[in-house]
Amino acid sequence: MYVDLFVRKSKGLFTKVNSRVVILVEASGGCSRIITREGNYLVSSTLSQLEEQLPVVLFCRVHRSYIVALEHITSVTENSVKVLDRDIPLSRAYAPNLFSRIHIIM
């Protein structure tokens, strides 16, 4: 289920990052920032490109600027998702997909 990603760290050096340690991916200018337990990696890939490479069963796009690891979501409202004690915006366009993938008990 998990995949190894090789992230460019510096000139010619690629570091292996397993998708199980990825908590959050956020757009950062024309790049993306991969946030893990071990640290952050700034990569030149777009969020859409990373969305295609990350396992769809583990990650969910919640906003045009954010992809979250489903297992790291601690709470959800109709317009935000809490990950790492951060409130991440949840856009109306991506909310139906997220709500269909998490188990809500009322």
C-alpha positions in Angstrom: 0.0 0.0 0.0 2.8 2.4 0.8 5.3 3.5 -1.8 8.8 4.9 -1.7 9.3 8.3 -3.2 12.7 9.6 -4.1 12.8 13.3 -3.2 15.6 15.6 -4.6 17.3 17.0 -1.6 20.3 18.8 -3.3 22.3 18.6 -6.5 22.0 15.0 -7.7 21.1 13.6 -4.3 17.7 11.9 -4.0 16.5 10.8 -0.6 14.1 7.9 -0.1 10.9 8.9 1.7 8.2 6.3 2.3 4.7 7.5 1.8 3.7 6.2 5.3 5.7 9.1 6.9 4.1 11.8 4.7 1.6 13.8 6.8 0.7 16.7 4.6 1.6 18.1 1.2 1.1 21.8 0.5 1.6 24.1 -2.5 4.4 26.5 -2.1 4.7 28.9 -5.0 5.3 26.8 -8.1 6.6 24.0 -5.9 5.2 21.7 -3.3 6.3 21.1 0.3 6.1 17.5 1.6 5.8 17.5 5.4 6.8 14.3 7.2 7.6 13.2 10.7 11.3 13.6 10.0 11.2 17.0 8.3 10.1 19.0 5.2 11.1 18.6 1.6 10.6 21.3 -1.0 10.1 19.7 -4.5 9.5 21.1 -7.9 6.5 18.9 -8.6 3.0 20.4 -8.6 0.3 19.2 -6.2 -1.5 17.6 -9.1 1.7 15.6 -10.0 2.2 14.5 -6.4 -1.5 13.6 -6.1 -1.0 11.1 -9.0 2.0 9.5 -7.3 0.7 9.2 -3.8 -1.5 6.1 -2.9 -5.1 7.2 -3.4 -6.3 5.0 -0.5 -4.0 6.9 1.9 -4.2 10.5 0.7 -6.9 13.0 -0.1 -6.9 16.4 -1.8 -8.8 18.7 0.4 -8.0 22.1 -1.2 -6.3 23.3 -4.3 -3.2 23.9 -2.0 -3.3 20.8 0.2 -3.2 17.0 0.2 -3.5 15.3 3.6 -2.8 11.8 4.8 -6.1 10.4 5.9 -4.6 8.7 9.0 -3.3 12.1 10.3 -6.7 13.9 10.3 -7.7 14.5 13.9 -10.9 16.4 13.3 -13.1 17.7 10.4 -15.6 20.6 10.1 -17.5 21.5 7.0 -14.8 23.9 5.9 -11.6 22.7 7.6 -9.5 19.6 8.4 -7.2 19.5 11.4 -3.8 17.9 10.8 -0.7 18.5 13.0 -2.6 21.0 15.1 -3.1 23.0 12.0 -6.4 23.9 10.5 -6.2 23.1 6.8 -9.0 24.6 4.6 -11.5 22.2 3.1 -12.9 23.5 -0.1 -16.4 22.8 -1.3 -15.0 21.2 -4.4 -13.0 18.6 -2.5 -15.3 18.1 0.5 -17.6 15.4 -1.0 -14.6 13.2 -1.9 -13.2 13.5 1.6 -16.5 12.8 3.3 -17.1 9.8 1.2 -13.7 8.4 2.3 -13.9 8.9 6.1 -16.3 7.1 8.4 -18.7 9.5 10.1 -20.9 8.3 12.9 -23.8 10.5 14.0 
